[in-house]
Amino acid sequence: MISEQSWADARVLWDYHQMHHELRRCSVAIGLGSHDLGVADTAVDLYKRGMAPLIVFTGATSPTTRECMPRGEAVHYRERALELGVPASAVLVEPEARNTGENIRFSRALLGSTGVEVTSALLVSKPYEQRRAYGTARILWPDVEFVSASTEKTFEEYVRDIGDARMVLDMLVGALQRILFYPKLGFMIRQDVPIGVEVAYERLCVQGFTSRLMK
């Protein structure tokens, strides 16, 4: 059972992880691979709304996606996009990235190799990965303006649709830990973390939502 306090703390982290950027047209939409096909759906929606003329899907497999996406996250995302009516010419696939840093570096290299000029990018991720992805992209590709985007859902809707509440809470905690510690390692820019967010994170750690923490 997940306590009411843990649910409340998880909502605090959920709200913090989202950047609340105003969407605008960008050079490209970059969909970061994960277990959540909603990332692909959101990238497709943005493409159809004219917010980007090109989509890059990036991601290999992970322990979380090995069974549900055996051909790789980016490949499954592309298949989803084609099913939803995006022309193949508007989708590029980067199938090797295994973490957020590689998502950005490898996507940058792919776009450079194809001659696409990128001045801005819609960074499409799971809702609770927005801040982590943004902080990583800013340090690895500083001359590009990034706009964070995700499926628009409440915390409760997202947990219901994923169907695994503990995994979502573990992910929220793991993403926050990286925001706290990765700037010290040079992996992302420093971002202010309000004390209330840190307290919620620490309580969730004590309650055992730690499977996604770095050792």
MDTraj code that builds the backbone (N, CA, C; nanometers):
import mdtraj as md
import numpy as np

residues = "MET ILE SER GLU GLN SER TRP ALA ASP ALA ARG VAL LEU TRP ASP TYR HIS GLN MET HIS HIS GLU LEU ARG ARG CYS SER VAL ALA ILE GLY LEU GLY SER HIS ASP LEU GLY VAL ALA ASP THR ALA VAL ASP LEU TYR LYS ARG GLY MET ALA PRO LEU ILE VAL PHE THR GLY ALA THR SER PRO THR THR ARG GLU CYS MET PRO ARG GLY GLU ALA VAL HIS TYR ARG GLU ARG ALA LEU GLU LEU GLY VAL PRO ALA SER ALA VAL LEU VAL GLU PRO GLU ALA ARG ASN THR GLY GLU ASN ILE ARG PHE SER ARG ALA LEU LEU GLY SER THR GLY VAL GLU VAL THR SER ALA LEU LEU VAL SER LYS PRO TYR GLU GLN ARG ARG ALA TYR GLY THR ALA ARG ILE LEU TRP PRO ASP VAL GLU PHE VAL SER ALA SER THR GLU LYS THR PHE GLU GLU TYR VAL ARG ASP ILE GLY ASP ALA ARG MET VAL LEU ASP MET LEU VAL GLY ALA LEU GLN ARG ILE LEU PHE TYR PRO LYS LEU GLY PHE MET ILE ARG GLN ASP VAL PRO ILE GLY VAL GLU VAL ALA TYR GLU ARG LEU CYS VAL GLN GLY PHE THR SER ARG LEU MET LYS".split()
xyz = np.array([
    [0.0835, -0.1196, 0.0000],
    [0.0000, 0.0000, 0.0000],
    [0.0882, 0.1263, 0.0000],
    [0.0440, 0.2273, -0.0720],
    [0.1121, 0.3563, -0.0757],
    [0.0346, 0.4519, 0.0137],
    [0.1031, 0.5125, 0.1100],
    [0.0369, 0.5988, 0.2079],
    [-0.0090, 0.7296, 0.1441],
    [-0.1015, 0.7962, 0.2116],
    [-0.1482, 0.9268, 0.1646],
    [-0.0323, 1.0272, 0.1593],
    [0.0582, 1.0182, 0.2587],
    [0.1734, 1.1082, 0.2590],
    [0.2622, 1.0851, 0.1370],
    [0.2829, 0.9583, 0.1017],
    [0.3662, 0.9293, -0.0152],
    [0.2996, 0.9779, -0.1438],
    [0.1670, 0.9625, -0.1531],
    [0.0968, 1.0151, -0.2702],
    [0.1139, 1.1662, -0.2783],
    [0.0997, 1.2339, -0.1648],
    [0.1147, 1.3796, -0.1632],
    [0.2562, 1.4204, -0.2015],
    [0.3557, 1.3493, -0.1485],
    [0.4944, 1.3803, -0.1826],
    [0.5211, 1.3561, -0.3307],
    [0.4634, 1.2500, -0.3852],
    [0.4824, 1.2208, -0.5275],
    [0.4231, 1.3315, -0.6143],
    [0.3093, 1.3872, -0.5743],
    [0.2497, 1.4976, -0.6509],
    [0.3404, 1.6198, -0.6485],
    [0.4079, 1.6436, -0.5359],
    [0.5020, 1.7556, -0.5281],
    [0.6135, 1.7375, -0.6305],
    [0.6707, 1.6168, -0.6375],
    [0.7769, 1.5899, -0.7351],
    [0.7238, 1.5985, -0.8773],
    [0.6047, 1.5452, -0.9010],
    [0.5426, 1.5491, -1.0334],
    [0.5324, 1.6932, -1.0830],
    [0.4822, 1.7813, -0.9985],
    [0.4664, 1.9212, -1.0386],
    [0.6019, 1.9864, -1.0648],
    [0.7002, 1.9559, -0.9822],
    [0.8323, 2.0169, -0.9990],
    [0.8992, 1.9723, -1.1283],
    [0.8845, 1.8464, -1.1633],
    [0.9551, 1.7924, -1.2799],
    [0.9085, 1.8537, -1.4117],
    [0.7928, 1.9159, -1.4139],
    [0.7418, 1.9726, -1.5380],
    [0.7817, 2.1190, -1.5507],
    [0.8244, 2.1573, -1.6714],
    [0.8789, 2.2899, -1.6951],
    [0.7716, 2.3944, -1.7270],
    [0.6557, 2.3518, -1.7731],
    [0.5444, 2.4423, -1.8062],
    [0.5854, 2.5437, -1.9130],
    [0.6606, 2.4969, -2.0121],
    [0.6992, 2.5836, -2.1229],
    [0.5807, 2.6093, -2.2156],
    [0.5798, 2.7267, -2.2742],
    [0.4802, 2.7578, -2.3764],
    [0.5287, 2.6995, -2.5092],
    [0.4469, 2.6167, -2.5707],
    [0.4868, 2.5506, -2.6945],
    [0.4942, 2.6505, -2.8090],
    [0.5925, 2.6292, -2.8965],
    [0.6052, 2.7103, -3.0169],
    [0.6704, 2.6257, -3.1252],
    [0.6628, 2.6725, -3.2485],
    [0.7221, 2.5995, -3.3606],
    [0.8737, 2.5967, -3.3459],
    [0.9313, 2.4770, -3.3680],
    [1.0755, 2.4580, -3.3558],
    [1.1302, 2.3868, -3.4789],
    [1.2612, 2.3796, -3.4867],
    [1.3266, 2.3156, -3.6014],
    [1.2970, 2.1666, -3.6081],
    [1.2822, 2.1030, -3.4922],
    [1.2656, 1.9580, -3.4859],
    [1.2003, 1.9214, -3.3533],
    [1.1336, 1.8077, -3.3516],
    [1.0849, 1.7489, -3.2264],
    [1.1696, 1.6255, -3.1980],
    [1.2229, 1.6153, -3.0774],
    [1.3052, 1.5011, -3.0378],
    [1.2297, 1.4222, -2.9316],
    [1.1890, 1.3012, -2.9670],
    [1.1156, 1.2157, -2.8750],
    [1.2099, 1.1223, -2.8024],
    [1.2198, 1.1353, -2.6706],
    [1.3139, 1.0571, -2.5917],
    [1.2542, 0.9206, -2.5577],
    [1.3272, 0.8152, -2.5926],
    [1.2789, 0.6798, -2.5739],
    [1.2497, 0.6455, -2.4290],
    [1.1506, 0.5585, -2.4099],
    [1.1108, 0.5131, -2.2767],
    [1.0095, 0.4014, -2.2942],
    [0.9503, 0.3593, -2.1823],
    [0.8457, 0.2575, -2.1860],
    [0.7115, 0.3154, -2.2284],
    [0.7018, 0.4472, -2.2374],
    [0.5733, 0.5164, -2.2534],
    [0.5521, 0.5591, -2.3986],
    [0.4615, 0.4902, -2.4689],
    [0.4313, 0.5272, -2.6074],
    [0.3626, 0.6626, -2.6175],
    [0.3178, 0.7154, -2.5045],
    [0.2598, 0.8487, -2.5055],
    [0.3575, 0.9542, -2.5530],
    [0.4878, 0.9295, -2.5361],
    [0.5886, 1.0230, -2.5875],
    [0.5780, 1.0306, -2.7395],
    [0.5663, 0.9155, -2.8035],
    [0.5511, 0.9141, -2.9489],
    [0.4215, 0.9813, -2.9903],
    [0.3138, 0.9545, -2.9187],
    [0.1847, 1.0159, -2.9517],
    [0.1925, 1.1679, -2.9424],
    [0.2609, 1.2173, -2.8398],
    [0.2737, 1.3624, -2.8232],
    [0.3580, 1.4224, -2.9347],
    [0.4667, 1.3561, -2.9718],
    [0.5492, 1.4050, -3.0821],
    [0.4686, 1.4109, -3.2117],
    [0.3878, 1.3086, -3.2342],
    [0.3031, 1.3071, -3.3538],
    [0.2024, 1.4217, -3.3509],
    [0.1408, 1.4428, -3.2370],
    [0.0442, 1.5525, -3.2238],
    [0.1095, 1.6868, -3.2536],
    [0.2295, 1.7070, -3.2016],
    [0.3003, 1.8325, -3.2267],
    [0.3329, 1.8484, -3.3748],
    [0.3743, 1.7394, -3.4383],
    [0.4037, 1.7424, -3.5818],
    [0.2774, 1.7802, -3.6605],
    [0.1665, 1.7166, -3.6275],
    [0.0426, 1.7424, -3.7014],
    [-0.0097, 1.8835, -3.6788],
    [0.0258, 1.9426, -3.5671],
    [-0.0144, 2.0804, -3.5375],
    [0.0814, 2.1820, -3.5992],
    [0.1801, 2.1337, -3.6729],
    [0.2741, 2.2233, -3.7395],
    [0.3792, 2.2815, -3.6485],
    [0.4021, 2.2174, -3.5341],
    [0.4992, 2.2692, -3.4385],
    [0.6426, 2.2280, -3.4711],
    [0.6587, 2.1291, -3.5595],
    [0.7919, 2.0862, -3.6041],
    [0.7761, 2.0113, -3.7356],
    [0.8665, 2.0334, -3.8311],
    [0.8553, 1.9662, -3.9612],
    [0.9195, 1.8279, -3.9624],
    [0.9886, 1.7922, -3.8543],
    [1.0651, 1.6685, -3.8503],
    [1.0652, 1.6144, -3.7081],
    [1.0605, 1.4810, -3.6962],
    [1.0679, 1.4151, -3.5659],
    [1.1907, 1.3255, -3.5627],
    [1.2649, 1.3312, -3.4539],
    [1.3700, 1.2338, -3.4259],
    [1.3271, 1.1530, -3.3045],
    [1.3236, 1.0213, -3.3185],
    [1.3013, 0.9329, -3.2044],
    [1.4345, 0.8709, -3.1659],
    [1.4670, 0.8744, -3.0376],
    [1.5968, 0.8277, -2.9911],
    [1.5819, 0.7316, -2.8742],
    [1.6517, 0.6182, -2.8810],
    [1.6500, 0.5242, -2.7700],
    [1.6689, 0.3811, -2.8144],
    [1.7508, 0.3078, -2.7395],
    [1.7710, 0.1645, -2.7622],
    [1.6695, 0.0884, -2.6769],
    [1.7145, -0.0082, -2.6006],
    [1.6283, -0.0772, -2.5049],
    [1.6876, -0.0601, -2.3658],
    [1.6071, -0.0888, -2.2659],
    [1.6504, -0.0839, -2.1267],
    [1.5859, -0.2009, -2.0549],
    [1.6238, -0.2267, -1.9310],
    [1.5561, -0.3339, -1.8567],
    [1.4045, -0.3149, -1.8508],
    [1.3599, -0.1895, -1.8520],
    [1.2165, -0.1616, -1.8457],
    [1.1461, -0.1911, -1.9770],
    [1.2171, -0.1773, -2.0902],
    [1.1511, -0.1874, -2.2207],
    [1.1916, -0.3094, -2.3018],
    [1.2803, -0.3912, -2.2477],
    [1.3323, -0.5032, -2.3264],
    [1.2213, -0.5962, -2.3759],
    [1.1203, -0.6195, -2.2915],
    [1.0134, -0.7111, -2.3310],
    [0.9060, -0.6421, -2.4134],
    [0.8695, -0.5202, -2.3747],
    [0.7585, -0.4538, -2.4444],
    [0.8027, -0.3847, -2.5732],
    [0.9312, -0.3542, -2.5867],
    [0.9821, -0.2904, -2.7080],
    [1.1104, -0.3603, -2.7527],
    [1.1019, -0.4845, -2.7942],
    [1.2218, -0.5636, -2.8222],
    [1.3042, -0.5113, -2.9394],
    [1.2439, -0.4351, -3.0307],
    [1.3183, -0.3810, -3.1448],
    [1.3839, -0.2464, -3.1116],
    [1.3647, -0.2008, -2.9897],
    [1.4226, -0.0725, -2.9483],
    [1.3160, 0.0346, -2.9373],
    [1.3345, 0.1230, -2.8423],
    [1.2340, 0.2252, -2.8135],
    [1.2099, 0.3169, -2.9333],
    [1.3176, 0.3652, -2.9949],
    [1.3020, 0.4570, -3.1077],
    [1.2316, 0.3899, -3.2255],
    [1.2620, 0.2626, -3.2480],
    [1.1986, 0.1900, -3.3587],
    [1.0497, 0.1739, -3.3331],
    [1.0119, 0.1382, -3.2117],
    [0.8700, 0.1245, -3.1783],
    [0.7995, 0.2598, -3.1852],
    [0.8673, 0.3662, -3.1433],
    [0.8083, 0.4996, -3.1544],
    [0.7823, 0.5350, -3.3008],
    [0.8800, 0.5038, -3.3868],
    [0.8625, 0.5336, -3.5289],
    [0.7437, 0.4565, -3.5851],
    [0.7330, 0.3301, -3.5506],
    [0.6208, 0.2501, -3.5995],
    [0.4874, 0.3102, -3.5545],
    [0.4847, 0.3583, -3.4319],
    [0.3641, 0.4232, -3.3816],
    [0.3327, 0.5490, -3.4627],
    [0.4348, 0.6280, -3.4912],
    [0.4143, 0.7514, -3.5676],
    [0.3608, 0.7223, -3.7080],
    [0.4159, 0.6199, -3.7720],
    [0.3684, 0.5844, -3.9061],
    [0.2240, 0.5350, -3.9016],
    [0.1898, 0.4581, -3.7988],
    [0.0513, 0.4131, -3.7813],
    [-0.0439, 0.5311, -3.7684],
    [0.0045, 0.6391, -3.7067],
    [-0.0782, 0.7572, -3.6840],
    [-0.0747, 0.8555, -3.8004],
    [-0.0093, 0.8168, -3.9093],
    [-0.0181, 0.8958, -4.0316],
    [0.0964, 0.9892, -4.0616],
    [0.2042, 0.9821, -3.9844],
    [0.3204, 1.0665, -4.0149],
    [0.3978, 1.0025, -4.1306],
    [0.4340, 1.0769, -4.2341],
    [0.5100, 1.0166, -4.3448],
    [0.6493, 0.9744, -4.2990],
    [0.6971, 0.8652, -4.3573],
    [0.8287, 0.8130, -4.3198],
    [0.9386, 0.9164, -4.3400],
    [0.9225, 1.0042, -4.4380],
    [1.0240, 1.1050, -4.4668],
    [1.0376, 1.2079, -4.3554],
    [0.9404, 1.2125, -4.2647],
    [0.9421, 1.3115, -4.1568],
    [0.9898, 1.2534, -4.0250],
    [1.0394, 1.1293, -4.0270],
    [1.0815, 1.0631, -3.9031],
    [1.2230, 1.0089, -3.9186],
    [1.3098, 1.0477, -3.8280],
    [1.4440, 0.9911, -3.8193],
    [1.4539, 0.9071, -3.6924],
    [1.5364, 0.8030, -3.6973],
    [1.5518, 0.7124, -3.5829],
    [1.6971, 0.7082, -3.5393],
    [1.7183, 0.7267, -3.4116],
    [1.8491, 0.7107, -3.3489],
    [1.8345, 0.5948, -3.2503],
    [1.8834, 0.4742, -3.2830],
    [1.8502, 0.3539, -3.2073],
    [1.9522, 0.3085, -3.1037],
    [2.0511, 0.3922, -3.0716],
    [2.1609, 0.3453, -2.9867],
    [2.1624, 0.4038, -2.8451],
    [2.0987, 0.5166, -2.8225],
    [2.1096, 0.5867, -2.6943],
    [2.0518, 0.5050, -2.5798],
    [2.1249, 0.5031, -2.4675],
    [2.0827, 0.4262, -2.3509],
    [2.0649, 0.5130, -2.2259],
    [2.0808, 0.6433, -2.2399],
    [2.0521, 0.7339, -2.1296],
    [2.0220, 0.8711, -2.1883],
    [1.9827, 0.9643, -2.1027],
    [1.9391, 1.0946, -2.1514],
    [2.0521, 1.1698, -2.2203],
    [2.1733, 1.1611, -2.1654],
    [2.2857, 1.2271, -2.2291],
    [2.3093, 1.1762, -2.3702],
    [2.3035, 1.0450, -2.3873],
    [2.3216, 0.9882, -2.5211],
    [2.2044, 1.0243, -2.6120],
    [2.0833, 1.0320, -2.5582],
    [1.9697, 1.0781, -2.6386],
    [2.0022, 1.2111, -2.7063],
    [2.0573, 1.3033, -2.6291],
    [2.0860, 1.4364, -2.6824],
    [2.2079, 1.4331, -2.7750],
    [2.3158, 1.3723, -2.7317],
    [2.4383, 1.3723, -2.8117],
    [2.4186, 1.2996, -2.9441],
    [2.3547, 1.1837, -2.9383],
    [2.3375, 1.1050, -3.0608],
    [2.2370, 1.1699, -3.1552],
    [2.1330, 1.2325, -3.1001],
    [2.0370, 1.3029, -3.1855],
    [2.1038, 1.4222, -3.2534],
    [2.1865, 1.4914, -3.1783],
    [2.2607, 1.6041, -3.2363],
    [2.3493, 1.5570, -3.3515],
    [2.4198, 1.4466, -3.3303],
    [2.5069, 1.3942, -3.4355],
    [2.4266, 1.3501, -3.5575],
    [2.3138, 1.2837, -3.5352],
    [2.2306, 1.2382, -3.6462],
    [2.1802, 1.3557, -3.7285],
    [2.1288, 1.4576, -3.6616],
    [2.0776, 1.5733, -3.7338],
    [2.1902, 1.6452, -3.8077],
    [2.3071, 1.6521, -3.7465],
    [2.4202, 1.7135, -3.8139],
    [2.4613, 1.6378, -3.9381],
    [2.4574, 1.5056, -3.9302],
    [2.4991, 1.4240, -4.0446],
    [2.4017, 1.4319, -4.1612],
    [2.2764, 1.4665, -4.1318],
    [2.1765, 1.4765, -4.2387],
    [2.1605, 1.6193, -4.2886],
    [2.2373, 1.7114, -4.2318],
    [2.2355, 1.8483, -4.2799],
    [2.1192, 1.9320, -4.2315],
    [2.0500, 1.8857, -4.1282],
    [1.9371, 1.9620, -4.0752],
    [1.9900, 2.0732, -3.9840],
    [1.9527, 2.1959, -4.0142],
    [1.9926, 2.3081, -3.9294],
    [1.8978, 2.3181, -3.8106],
    [1.9520, 2.3122, -3.6913],
    [1.8699, 2.3129, -3.5704],
    [1.9040, 2.4356, -3.4874],
    [1.8059, 2.5222, -3.4706],
    [1.8209, 2.6366, -3.3804],
    [1.7318, 2.6225, -3.2580],
    [1.6294, 2.5371, -3.2680],
    [1.5377, 2.5149, -3.1569],
    [1.4834, 2.3736, -3.1669],
    [1.4439, 2.3175, -3.0534],
    [1.3938, 2.1801, -3.0540],
    [1.2868, 2.1621, -2.9484],
    [1.1811, 2.0940, -2.9862],
    [1.0815, 2.0471, -2.8900],
    [1.1362, 1.9197, -2.8280],
    [1.1564, 1.9207, -2.6991],
    [1.2128, 1.8073, -2.6282],
    [1.0967, 1.7304, -2.5663],
    [1.0597, 1.6189, -2.6299],
    [0.9388, 1.5463, -2.5914],
    [0.9775, 1.4288, -2.5027],
    [0.9238, 1.4267, -2.3823],
    [0.9598, 1.3243, -2.2841],
    [0.8383, 1.2859, -2.2022],
    [0.8567, 1.1905, -2.1124],
    [0.7547, 1.1641, -2.0118],
    [0.7394, 1.2888, -1.9258],
    [0.6212, 1.3134, -1.8683],
    [0.6022, 1.4374, -1.7908],
    [0.7048, 1.4564, -1.6801],
    [0.7415, 1.3480, -1.6121],
    [0.8330, 1.3630, -1.4988],
    [0.9808, 1.3596, -1.5404],
    [1.0068, 1.3567, -1.6705],
    [1.1441, 1.3641, -1.7196],
    [1.1746, 1.4986, -1.7852],
    [1.0764, 1.5898, -1.7851],
    [1.0977, 1.7170, -1.8546],
    [1.2194, 1.7923, -1.8015],
    [1.2248, 1.8108, -1.6716],
    [1.3303, 1.8937, -1.6146],
    [1.4679, 1.8276, -1.6300],
    [1.4723, 1.6967, -1.6103],
    [1.5991, 1.6252, -1.6273],
    [1.6471, 1.6360, -1.7722],
    [1.5561, 1.6137, -1.8677],
    [1.5945, 1.6202, -2.0086],
    [1.6382, 1.7610, -2.0465],
    [1.5657, 1.8598, -1.9989],
    [1.5993, 1.9988, -2.0302],
    [1.7367, 2.0356, -1.9748],
    [1.7612, 2.0000, -1.8497],
    [1.8899, 2.0315, -1.7888],
    [2.0057, 1.9646, -1.8599],
    [1.9830, 1.8430, -1.9085],
    [2.0867, 1.7696, -1.9815],
    [2.1108, 1.8329, -2.1188],
    [2.0016, 1.8634, -2.1885],
    [2.0144, 1.9206, -2.3229],
    [2.0838, 2.0560, -2.3205],
    [2.0545, 2.1353, -2.2191],
    [2.1138, 2.2688, -2.2108],
    [2.2658, 2.2641, -2.1987],
    [2.3187, 2.1617, -2.1320],
    [2.4644, 2.1563, -2.1151],
    [2.5333, 2.0883, -2.2329],
    [2.4616, 1.9990, -2.3017],
    [2.5217, 1.9247, -2.4126],
    [2.5022, 1.9923, -2.5484],
    [2.4041, 2.0788, -2.5586],
    [2.3737, 2.1444, -2.6867],
    [2.3349, 2.2893, -2.6574],
    [2.4267, 2.3679, -2.6054],
    [2.3922, 2.4984, -2.5491],
    [2.3463, 2.6028, -2.6499],
    [2.3762, 2.5847, -2.7782],
    [2.3386, 2.6859, -2.8763],
    [2.1989, 2.6632, -2.9341],
    [2.1268, 2.5642, -2.8826],
    [1.9899, 2.5362, -2.9266],
    [1.8926, 2.5751, -2.8165],
    [1.7819, 2.6353, -2.8551],
    [1.6772, 2.6690, -2.7591],
    [1.5823, 2.5493, -2.7458],
    [1.5665, 2.4999, -2.6260],
    [1.4827, 2.3826, -2.6033],
    [1.3503, 2.4220, -2.5395],
    [1.2442, 2.3582, -2.5899],
    [1.1101, 2.3752, -2.5354],
    [1.0617, 2.2376, -2.4902],
    [1.0328, 2.2237, -2.3634],
    [0.9919, 2.0939, -2.3094],
    [0.8447, 2.0676, -2.3376],
    [0.8149, 1.9422, -2.3706],
    [0.6771, 1.9035, -2.4008],
    [0.6515, 1.7610, -2.3539],
    [0.5289, 1.7357, -2.3140],
    [0.4873, 1.6017, -2.2703],
    [0.3375, 1.5863, -2.2907],
    [0.2913, 1.4637, -2.2761],
    [0.1484, 1.4378, -2.2742],
    [0.0854, 1.5164, -2.1602],
    [-0.0234, 1.5839, -2.1879],
    [-0.0902, 1.6638, -2.0858],
    [-0.1870, 1.5761, -2.0066],
    [-0.1392, 1.5317, -1.8913],
    [-0.2199, 1.4491, -1.8021],
    [-0.1950, 1.4909, -1.6586],
    [-0.2941, 1.4676, -1.5741],
    [-0.2715, 1.4854, -1.4318],
    [-0.1887, 1.3681, -1.3801],
    [-0.1341, 1.3853, -1.2610],
    [-0.0588, 1.2778, -1.1985],
    [-0.1442, 1.1522, -1.1869],
    [-0.2679, 1.1680, -1.1411],
    [-0.3557, 1.0521, -1.1232],
    [-0.3862, 0.9837, -1.2557],
    [-0.4098, 1.0620, -1.3604],
    [-0.4357, 1.0036, -1.4926],
    [-0.3149, 0.9263, -1.5425],
    [-0.1961, 0.9826, -1.5212],
    [-0.0755, 0.9171, -1.5702],
    [-0.0522, 0.7844, -1.4986],
    [-0.0647, 0.7844, -1.3677],
    [-0.0456, 0.6607, -1.2912],
    [-0.1466, 0.5550, -1.3351],
    [-0.2708, 0.5957, -1.3546],
    [-0.3730, 0.5006, -1.3980],
    [-0.3393, 0.4425, -1.5346],
    [-0.2963, 0.5255, -1.6275],
    [-0.2689, 0.4784, -1.7631],
    [-0.1448, 0.3893, -1.7692],
    [-0.0435, 0.4195, -1.6892],
    [0.0762, 0.3351, -1.6856],
    [0.0459, 0.2024, -1.6169],
    [-0.0358, 0.2065, -1.5126],
    [-0.0781, 0.0826, -1.4474],
    [0.0192, 0.0272, -1.3456],
    [0.1190, 0.1054, -1.3082],
    [0.2174, 0.0592, -1.2096],
    [0.2595, 0.1791, -1.1252],
    [0.1857, 0.2019, -1.0175],
    [0.2074, 0.3212, -0.9361],
    [0.3458, 0.3226, -0.8742],
    [0.3906, 0.2085, -0.8245],
    [0.5216, 0.2066, -0.7591],
    [0.6324, 0.2410, -0.8575],
    [0.6239, 0.1927, -0.9797],
    [0.7255, 0.2264, -1.0780],
    [0.7284, 0.3769, -1.1035],
    [0.6103, 0.4384, -1.1147],
    [0.6057, 0.5829, -1.1390],
    [0.6682, 0.6586, -1.0232],
    [0.6366, 0.6201, -0.8990],
    [0.6953, 0.6884, -0.7841],
    [0.8464, 0.6675, -0.7792],
    [0.8915, 0.5469, -0.8096],
    [1.0358, 0.5220, -0.8161],
    [1.1020, 0.6107, -0.9208],
    [1.0371, 0.6263, -1.0360],
    [1.0923, 0.7097, -1.1428],
    [1.0985, 0.8566, -1.1011],
    [0.9937, 0.9049, -1.0353],
    [0.9930, 1.0427, -0.9868],
    [1.1118, 1.0682, -0.8949],
    [1.1368, 0.9738, -0.8044],
    [1.2465, 0.9872, -0.7087],
    [1.3810, 0.9812, -0.7806],
    [1.3968, 0.8866, -0.8721],
    [1.5224, 0.8736, -0.9445],
    [1.5551, 0.9959, -1.0273],
    [1.4543, 1.0538, -1.0923],
    [1.4784, 1.1740, -1.1727],
    [1.5194, 1.2913, -1.0851],
    [1.4597, 1.3028, -0.9660],
    [1.4950, 1.4123, -0.8764],
    [1.6376, 1.3976, -0.8246],
    [1.6768, 1.2741, -0.7919],
    [1.8140, 1.2530, -0.7463],
    [1.9137, 1.3026, -0.8505],
    [1.8894, 1.2760, -0.9762],
    [1.9816, 1.3169, -1.0816],
    [1.9854, 1.4697, -1.0960],
    [1.8716, 1.5337, -1.0783],
    [1.8698, 1.6800, -1.0827],
    [1.9534, 1.7377, -0.9695],
    [1.9536, 1.6706, -0.8548],
    [2.0318, 1.7163, -0.7401],
    [2.1822, 1.6940, -0.7597],
    [2.2200, 1.5791, -0.8174],
    [2.3607, 1.5397, -0.8169],
    [2.4325, 1.5533, -0.9510],
    [2.3619, 1.5420, -1.0623],
    [2.4297, 1.5455, -1.1912],
    [2.5008, 1.6780, -1.2208],
    [2.4486, 1.7929, -1.1762],
    [2.5246, 1.9158, -1.2021],
    [2.6653, 1.9127, -1.1440],
    [2.6841, 1.8452, -1.0315],
    [2.8172, 1.8358, -0.9705],
    [2.9128, 1.7536, -1.0570],
    [2.8567, 1.6668, -1.1404],
    [2.9371, 1.5828, -1.2277],
    [2.9503, 1.6414, -1.3682],
    [2.8859, 1.7549, -1.3916],
    [2.8913, 1.8184, -1.5225],
    [2.7958, 1.7593, -1.6237],
    [2.6961, 1.6802, -1.5767],
    [2.6050, 1.6136, -1.6694],
    [2.4841, 1.6985, -1.7060],
    [2.4532, 1.8010, -1.6271],
    [2.3408, 1.8884, -1.6583],
    [2.3607, 2.0222, -1.5881],
    [2.2828, 2.1205, -1.6304],
    [2.2898, 2.2507, -1.5655],
    [2.2296, 2.2414, -1.4254],
    [2.2693, 2.3337, -1.3394],
    [2.2114, 2.3399, -1.2066],
    [2.0733, 2.4035, -1.2136],
    [1.9774, 2.3449, -1.1426],
    [1.8424, 2.3992, -1.1347],
    [1.8019, 2.4093, -0.9881],
    [1.7357, 2.5186, -0.9536],
    [1.6920, 2.5369, -0.8158],
    [1.5907, 2.4300, -0.7770],
    [1.6101, 2.3716, -0.6597],
    [1.5165, 2.2725, -0.6065],
    [1.4607, 2.3284, -0.4758],
    [1.3333, 2.3654, -0.4735],
    [1.2746, 2.4202, -0.3511],
    [1.2861, 2.3214, -0.2347],
    [1.2946, 2.3746, -0.1143],
    [1.3122, 2.2896, 0.0028],
    [1.1972, 2.1906, 0.0178],
    [1.0759, 2.2324, -0.0174],
    [0.9623, 2.1411, -0.0071],
    [0.9758, 2.0211, -0.0981],
    [1.0370, 2.0412, -0.2132],
    [1.0599, 1.9311, -0.3065],
    [1.1651, 1.8360, -0.2493],
    [1.2718, 1.8904, -0.1921],
    [1.3747, 1.8054, -0.1318],
    [1.3183, 1.7239, -0.0156],
    [1.2350, 1.7858, 0.0657],
    [1.1752, 1.7145, 0.1792],
    [1.0863, 1.6008, 0.1299],
    [1.0058, 1.6265, 0.0278],
    [0.9195, 1.5218, -0.0284],
    [1.0034, 1.4070, -0.0847],
    [1.1106, 1.4424, -0.1537],
    [1.2028, 1.3421, -0.2086],
    [1.2625, 1.2561, -0.0978],
    [1.3085, 1.3191, 0.0093],
    [1.3705, 1.2444, 0.1184],
    [1.2709, 1.1513, 0.1862],
    [1.1474, 1.1967, 0.2034],
    [1.0462, 1.1095, 0.2650],
    [1.0171, 0.9888, 0.1761],
    [1.0101, 1.0104, 0.0466],
    [0.9860, 0.8986, -0.0440],
    [1.1016, 0.7993, -0.0422],
    [1.2231, 0.8495, -0.0307],
    [1.3385, 0.7593, -0.0182],
    [1.3256, 0.6733, 0.1073],
    [1.2891, 0.7359, 0.2185],
    [1.2734, 0.6622, 0.3438],
    [1.1643, 0.5559, 0.3307],
    [1.0619, 0.5854, 0.2517],
    [0.9519, 0.4905, 0.2332],
    [0.9851, 0.3794, 0.1332],
    [1.1041, 0.3835, 0.0752],
    [1.1498, 0.2719, -0.0072],
    [1.1294, 0.2855, -0.1562],
    [1.0991, 0.4060, -0.2045],
    [1.0800, 0.4247, -0.3497],
    [1.2165, 0.4550, -0.4120],
    [1.3018, 0.3556, -0.4120],
    [1.4441, 0.3777, -0.4382],
    [1.5012, 0.2925, -0.5504],
    [1.4191, 0.2202, -0.6231],
    [1.4747, 0.1267, -0.7214],
    [1.5450, 0.1979, -0.8369],
    [1.5160, 0.3264, -0.8585],
    [1.5790, 0.4017, -0.9675],
    [1.6890, 0.4943, -0.9208],
    [1.7297, 0.4814, -0.7949],
    [1.8356, 0.5666, -0.7453],
    [1.9716, 0.5157, -0.7906],
    [2.0642, 0.6090, -0.8135],
    [2.2035, 0.5724, -0.8363],
    [2.2634, 0.5290, -0.7039],
    [2.3576, 0.4386, -0.7094],
    [2.4239, 0.3945, -0.5883],
    [2.5368, 0.4900, -0.5521],
])
top = md.Topology()
chain = top.add_chain()
for i, resn in enumerate(residues, 1):
    res = top.add_residue(resn, chain, resSeq=i)
    for name in ("N", "CA", "C"):
        top.add_atom(name, md.element.get_by_symbol(name[0]), res)
traj = md.Trajectory(xyz[None], top)
